[in-house]
Amino acid sequence: MQGMIYRNFGNTDIKPSQLGFGLMRLPLRIEFKPEMIDRREARRMLHYAIEHGVNYLDTAYPYHSGTSEEFLGKALTKGYKGKVYVATKLPTWFVKKKSDPQKFFNEQLKRLKTDCIDIYALHGLGKNTWETVKKFDLLSFMDKMQKKGKIHFPGFSFHDSLPLFKEIVDAYPWTFCMIHLNYVDEHYQAGVKGLEYAYSKGLAVIVMEPLRGGKLSHNVPKEILDIIKKSGRKQTPAEFALRWVLNKPEVSLLLSGMSTTDHVKENVAFACHEHAGSLTREELKLYKKAKQFYRSRMKVNCTLCDYCIPCTQKIPISFIFNMYNDIYIYNALKQSQWMYKVFIKPENHADQCIECGKCEERCPQKIPISEALKKAHKILN
Ligand SMILES: NC(=O)c1ccc[n+]([C@@H]2O[C@H](COP(=O)([O-])OP(=O)(O)OC[C@H]3O[C@@H](n4cnc5c(N)ncnc54)[C@H](OP(=O)(O)O)[C@@H]3O)[C@@H](O)[C@H]2O)c1
């Protein structure tokens, strides 16, 4: 195997591996119990990745119901600790009073068995959490931690619209940002435009969900497999999707939430090749076709921006539309029906909509939400 490829990290002198390990989807001992990490297997996967050049590890306070950081702290035994950069995040939506950030930070240091954190992000910034940042002056907190040498590089992860993304990029001397990006969601949330904007401002850009959480690598429709074949490369759907992200030189690294040893081996081997600027014009056309296929199968053009919430009836609108779309994109009728039953209480099911219309006023996509909810309920129930 060739060696791992490293990229630039904004204006810093650190060189992250183009593949980062996301510790949000570790293998479990008991299905649907995120706190029950299969620690032996997860440690083996992590050590394999580090031994093969992965030097960027991404965790967060809430991952695996609060056990991901603690797992990482224990897994990074002597030989491994000095070889990696550890990134974690302040759970902004849990901050309810001025003393909370420091409290979470101290807890994170303990969990990670360290006295400083290399890479620290304000987690999940969007319309509401940005208000929290302002209300509790979290930017001053980041300043303070940096001056004390408790964090080396400040940044944020983002899930909202492009204008807000730009506003946040310009609001603070961040080192990095994390955005959702893959070939289907090229123009979703910050999207490619956000990537280019942040890069032009000197930020390192980290890509999350490059496989749409596994949706671009599992149960891939035949139509997409045929498109991938036309590329002339021997590649799996996962490689096809990762290649699109790493083709972009503005990306510092992508994070993959690997959950099996096979994922780690495949993704590490893939990241041992140079991909920046490697796609031909013809190939880029294939990605557009694949994206169009996925998009055309979507029943509701919901971009999960959640501008529609809060719903009067506490209906998780975007979550339901996501499951509804999945039925048609992935032939996932049973899976979506199961999720609908298990994850949403009957009192918050789509049929509880009272057609108050508040969500429709706020929806940037102008989706006829009440009507779409009715259709979704009919098939999901
Ligand atoms: N800051 C934030 O707000 C935020 C939000 C989301 C994610 N993140 C971070 O970003 C990381 C990456 O996001 P993600 O986990 O959603 O990434 P992703 O790469 O889109 O999805 C990961 C899933 O893809 C599948 N997969 C990975 N490698 C594969 C391979 N070689 N072949 C086939 N399937 C493969 C696995 O699905 P199965 O497990 O189903 O097999 C895996 O769980 C997270 O782990 C987390 O650290 C941060």
The ligand as an SDF file (V2000), in Angstrom:
LIG
                    3D

 48 52  0  0  0  0  0  0  0  0999 V2000
  -20.2780   18.2900   13.8240 N   0  0  0  0  0  0  0  0  0  0  0  0
  -21.3910   17.8260   13.3960 C   0  0  0  0  0  0  0  0  0  0  0  0
  -22.4130   18.4850   13.4880 O   0  0  0  0  0  0  0  0  0  0  0  0
  -21.3570   16.4730   12.7810 C   0  0  0  0  0  0  0  0  0  0  0  0
  -22.4920   15.9460   12.1680 C   0  0  0  0  0  0  0  0  0  0  0  0
  -22.3690   14.7520   11.5560 C   0  0  0  0  0  0  0  0  0  0  0  0
  -21.1340   14.1000   11.5830 C   0  0  0  0  0  0  0  0  0  0  0  0
  -20.0640   14.6090   12.1970 N   0  0  0  0  0  0  0  0  0  0  0  0
  -18.7440   13.9360   12.2140 C   0  0  0  0  0  0  0  0  0  0  0  0
  -18.4240   13.5930   10.9020 O   0  0  0  0  0  0  0  0  0  0  0  0
  -18.1740   12.1970   10.8390 C   0  0  0  0  0  0  0  0  0  0  0  0
  -18.5460   11.7150    9.4870 C   0  0  0  0  0  0  0  0  0  0  0  0
  -19.9560   11.7590    9.2850 O   0  0  0  0  0  0  0  0  0  0  0  0
  -20.6980   10.4140    8.9700 P   0  0  0  0  0  0  0  0  0  0  0  0
  -20.3300    9.4250   10.0140 O   0  0  0  0  0  0  0  0  0  0  0  0
  -22.1270   10.7330    8.7520 O   0  0  0  0  0  0  0  0  0  0  0  0
  -19.9540   10.0120    7.6010 O   0  0  0  0  0  0  0  0  0  0  0  0
  -20.3960    9.1900    6.3380 P   0  0  0  0  0  0  0  0  0  0  0  0
  -19.1070    8.7650    5.7420 O   0  0  0  0  0  0  0  0  0  0  0  0
  -21.3310    9.9630    5.4940 O   0  0  0  0  0  0  0  0  0  0  0  0
  -21.2000    7.9580    6.8890 O   0  0  0  0  0  0  0  0  0  0  0  0
  -20.6020    6.9560    7.6500 C   0  0  0  0  0  0  0  0  0  0  0  0
  -21.2830    5.6530    7.3410 C   0  0  0  0  0  0  0  0  0  0  0  0
  -20.9830    5.3060    5.9960 O   0  0  0  0  0  0  0  0  0  0  0  0
  -20.8200    3.9190    5.8710 C   0  0  0  0  0  0  0  0  0  0  0  0
  -19.4520    3.6470    5.3990 N   0  0  0  0  0  0  0  0  0  0  0  0
  -18.2670    4.2120    5.7790 C   0  0  0  0  0  0  0  0  0  0  0  0
  -17.2520    3.7140    5.0450 N   0  0  0  0  0  0  0  0  0  0  0  0
  -17.7970    2.8210    4.1820 C   0  0  0  0  0  0  0  0  0  0  0  0
  -17.2620    1.9890    3.1750 C   0  0  0  0  0  0  0  0  0  0  0  0
  -15.9710    1.9600    2.8830 N   0  0  0  0  0  0  0  0  0  0  0  0
  -18.1230    1.1870    2.4870 N   0  0  0  0  0  0  0  0  0  0  0  0
  -19.4570    1.1970    2.7540 C   0  0  0  0  0  0  0  0  0  0  0  0
  -20.0110    1.9730    3.7000 N   0  0  0  0  0  0  0  0  0  0  0  0
  -19.1930    2.7780    4.4050 C   0  0  0  0  0  0  0  0  0  0  0  0
  -21.0840    3.3410    7.2450 C   0  0  0  0  0  0  0  0  0  0  0  0
  -22.4600    3.0200    7.3110 O   0  0  0  0  0  0  0  0  0  0  0  0
  -22.9970    1.7610    8.1660 P   0  0  0  0  0  0  0  0  0  0  0  0
  -22.5590    2.0000    9.5620 O   0  0  0  0  0  0  0  0  0  0  0  0
  -24.4880    1.8470    7.9610 O   0  0  0  0  0  0  0  0  0  0  0  0
  -22.3830    0.5610    7.5530 O   0  0  0  0  0  0  0  0  0  0  0  0
  -20.7690    4.4860    8.1520 C   0  0  0  0  0  0  0  0  0  0  0  0
  -21.4190    4.4020    9.3840 O   0  0  0  0  0  0  0  0  0  0  0  0
  -18.9750   11.6210   12.0070 C   0  0  0  0  0  0  0  0  0  0  0  0
  -18.5430   10.3490   12.3640 O   0  0  0  0  0  0  0  0  0  0  0  0
  -18.7170   12.6750   13.0350 C   0  0  0  0  0  0  0  0  0  0  0  0
  -17.4500   12.4870   13.6140 O   0  0  0  0  0  0  0  0  0  0  0  0
  -20.1670   15.7900   12.7730 C   0  0  0  0  0  0  0  0  0  0  0  0
  1  2  1  0
  2  3  2  0
  2  4  1  0
  4  5  1  0
  4 48  2  0
  5  6  2  0
  6  7  1  0
  7  8  2  0
  8  9  1  0
  8 48  1  0
  9 10  1  0
  9 46  1  0
 10 11  1  0
 11 12  1  0
 11 44  1  0
 12 13  1  0
 13 14  1  0
 14 15  2  0
 14 16  1  0
 14 17  1  0
 17 18  1  0
 18 19  2  0
 18 20  1  0
 18 21  1  0
 21 22  1  0
 22 23  1  0
 23 24  1  0
 23 42  1  0
 24 25  1  0
 25 26  1  0
 25 36  1  0
 26 27  1  0
 26 35  1  0
 27 28  2  0
 28 29  1  0
 29 30  1  0
 29 35  2  0
 30 31  1  0
 30 32  2  0
 32 33  1  0
 33 34  2  0
 34 35  1  0
 36 37  1  0
 36 42  1  0
 37 38  1  0
 38 39  2  0
 38 40  1  0
 38 41  1  0
 42 43  1  0
 44 45  1  0
 44 46  1  0
 46 47  1  0
M  CHG  2   8   1  16  -1
M  END
$$$$
